[in-house]
Amino acid sequence: MRQNLARLAVSSVLLTFVAVGMSLAESGPQPACPLVPVPKSYCDHGRTWQLLDLEQTAIAIGPQATEPERYAAERLQAHVERRFKRRIPILAEAALPDAVRQVFLLGQRSTNPWLDRLCRQQKIESGVPPAAGADSGTRSVPPATEDGFAIECCEDQGRQVVIVGGSNPRGVIYGQDALFDLMRAEAGQVVWPVVSVRDWPSIPWRGRPHSVLRQHLVPGALDAYLRARLNFTDVRDDPNAKATNVFPARKASMGFPAGVPIDADTVKRMVTESHCRGLFVYGTVSSGVPQDKHDKVLETFGQLSDLGVDGLWISFDDVGGGEDAPELIARVLEFGQQRGMTGRQIATTPPSGDYQNIDTPFNRRAAQVAGFADAQWFFTRVPCQADAAAAREIGLRRLPGWWHNLVDFGVTGGFLHNGDVLVSLRADDRPAYVEPQPLSRGWHAPQYDKLRDADQHTDHVMLWGVVGGWPEEYQMAALGIWAWNPAAHDWDQTRRAIYRYVYGPGQVETAWTVDDKLVELKSLFHLPLWRYEPNKGWPCRLKQAADRPRALALIDELESLSRDLSKNSPAESAIAPERLESVYLEPLRTTLVYARKMTLLEYPEDWAADVEERLFDAFAEGDAAAAEQTLTPARARLGEQLTRIAEELQGLKAIDGYRKHWESRFPPLEAWKGLVDQRRSAMIGRLNRLLKQGPTELFPYKAATADDVAALFADWERPPEGKTLAELTAEDWLRPASRWRGAFVVGPSGLGGRPSVALAHPARIPSTPGDYAEVRAELPAPKFDSRLLLDACVEDTRSDNQWRGYRFMQLWVNDQLAWEEDVAPDRKGRVWVTVDVSEAARAAAPLKLRFRVEDRRGVGNHLSVTFLGPVRLREGQGQQ
């Protein structure tokens, strides 16, 4: 296994075909190719063959067939039986009965003499470039390639022979999948077009390393890797990692901890199951360790090598570079050389900070270690020409790899799973349902049009995330199908191919509609974040109660569609019935059960913040009676809602924690005075820490200095001209109790030597829509002749004009919104805000003012500080 996969090219190269009697260019208009991914060369010869009676048909493999070739034959047999209810026998080519008139001949030329003879007799040559007009990709056939396959239909001694030839054992597996995809039911028969197909991967190494070892071994998971045309994986395990509500037990993101006992039986089983499918297996060890643990790293690599892994993955990753990393790397490479593991059989993840950037001191030093420049280096950067050049510049001798994190960007939570990492929120950890996620949902939001030439800039890619494991047929295909042929990739066609395989050709439109409507339904809800406790989108609840009828109508539609899939897809699906039910159909049904419950439930989030605000105001004003009148009915309402929620959402994680969270927010009256003090003290602590930060922290989007802080206040002494009639200072604004919700902070600031009111939100703390900070003041309305103008000095730390539409500054006069602006644009030259308050002053005295900063949309990490300086009334001229 190791020797076969270590070579850059195998001895039996990709089969390429020359049609007898006419070139592909002469064959006339071509029917649309039904295969996804689109093969590099496809020719439909304008006729079909149909599957003969079973006693006349066989799948034949060669006498020296490898284990993956036997697996390929079994896969084709299983696929045809599941979808078409025809079980084709698998026979050795020498054992075919005379009655067999139709043969699916699988193998390599080196393992299958019959296939080799046909290649010679039928002028099926190797290394012949495609005929004009036949290439559906952008590359000519390479002189030698791994994982390539070819399909050809020919006659031999009175038999129909469908050749599925691979350039290596995996190529045979990929080829039989393509052949199966060509088959269709027609008039009670199984038919397929007579075609010439040749295909090979644009990106040679395509993988699924994963942090939870046991999830690879869920029945059908590894099969899904091969279906997605992946060719490598790894083993990682940490027996000391305990299960949480977010992560599964034994999760080993960085690899095996050095020196920790290995579960040899499970690792051996994983290696064995992978090898029978032709998968290359790395052993991954967390290598960012102190120098006194270097021996333990080597010991763990040695154990993994003894258990049969094909390569060594030196993982620094988020734990950092450890001590004397170059020395450790050199020792691992020396060990690998002793075990016959060099070049691509060595992989690495640089430390955090170095996997995001290629040209760093760590990477330059590591690249100088003899032999390490030939390893597979994985970075989280989207493949591009500049990065390929950067890799060469630091000394790497192959293209940089792409570690694609399908987390942190756009993978939203659902009714049974959290966001980003996709872990089940069912108490029994059974799968949730999640629609296929495109690559654009991961780090850097890569768009497919920008990835068309990725194979010129990387030659090894992998998918990370999807921590629950499922749904492999969806998510592994998202990476693997793209990586096979980025130039011709079509996401919509990929979705259809996934649905066709999982549910059957007749269910594609139903499955498509299910996912589109599920996305629409989820858009109406607050959804659980990655770390969803306490109370971060979980349990799911409607964003607006007014959307309840719409949500229920969508659920009705989805339940009808789900029933259709449950009824029809078992007869058409290509995957095992048990897997279809456990990973797709049952999770979808259960998703809709809980979606309906969550739609109908009432939650304290819908009213609690307003009640808390009234309570805080009552305590701030010393009105205990008003506080009690507010709290008593609120606690009763809360108890009823929490009881109902616990009853309806049995079987889900963290519901008890949700209940405790809300009970702690509404304790008996005697505890509230302490809560009020604790809340204010915590807020003031956040404010003080924030204001003590330096310029680079206050302006995280640029390389800031003290001059940037000073510039905020440069125009404070340049108010609009006119006679000042009254003025408010920071002290005046802060005399009434300030109000805030969420992580916002509010209080006095002396930054820039200017007393002001700071209304801010710290970095790295999420907010929810409606979170705010607010100060209030009253200002007697002076006498004026024609117009009364209010001038407010307002500045904030954001000038980058990013994240528009999230956070807004507001000035309210007598409960009417007088001015509003997004914090995003630069306020240079616009520090003084002027509003006409003439009518407000005539209608009521004094003027009741509120200044507020509010999040209209929730944020995850968005520091901003708004400074409210002098506020003045002046007499204006002319008409209003």
Secondary structure, 3 states (H helix, E strand, C coil): CHHHHHCCCCCCCCEEECCCCCCHHHCCCCCCCCCCCCCCEEEEEEEEEECCCHHHEEEEECCCCCHHHHHHHHHHHHHHHHHHCCCCCEEEHHHCCCCCCEEEEEECCCCCHHHHHHHHHCCEEECCCCCCCCECCCCCCCCCCCCCEEEEEEEECCEEEEEEEECCHHHHHHHHHHHHHHCEEECCEEEEEEEEEEECCCCCEEEECCCCHHHHCCCCHHHHHHHCCCCEEEECCCCCCCCCCCCCCCCCCCCECCCCCCCHHHHHHHHHHHHHCCCEEEEEEECCCCHHHHHHHHHHHHHHHHCCCCEEEEEEECCCCCCCHHHHHHHHHHHHHHCCCCHHHEEEEEECCCCCCCCCHHHHHHHCCCCHHHCEEEECCCCCHHHHHHHHHCCCCCCCEEEEECCCCCCCCCCCECCCCCCECECCCCCCCCCCCCHHHCCCCCCHHHHCCHHHCCCEEEEECCCCCCCHHHHHHHHHHHHHCHHHCCHHHHHHHHHHHHHCHHHHHHHHHHHHHHHHHHCCEECCCCCCCCCCCCCCEECCHHHHHHHHHHHHHHHHHHHHHHHHHHHCCCCCHHHHHHHHHHHHHHHHHHHHHHHHCCCHHHCHHHHHHHHHHHHHCCCHHHHHHHHHHHHHHHHHHHHHHHHHCCCECCHHHHHHHHHHHCCCHHHHHHHHHHHHHHHHHHHHHHHCCCHHHHCCCCCCCHHHHHHHCCCCCCCCCCCEEEEECHHHHHCCCCEECCCCEEEEECHHHCCEEEEEECCCCCCCCCCEEEEEEEECCCCCCCEEEEEEEEEECCCCCCCCCCEEEEEEECCEEEEEEECCCCCCCCCEEEEECHHHHHHCCCEEEEEEEEECCCCCCCCEEEEEEEEEEEEECCCC
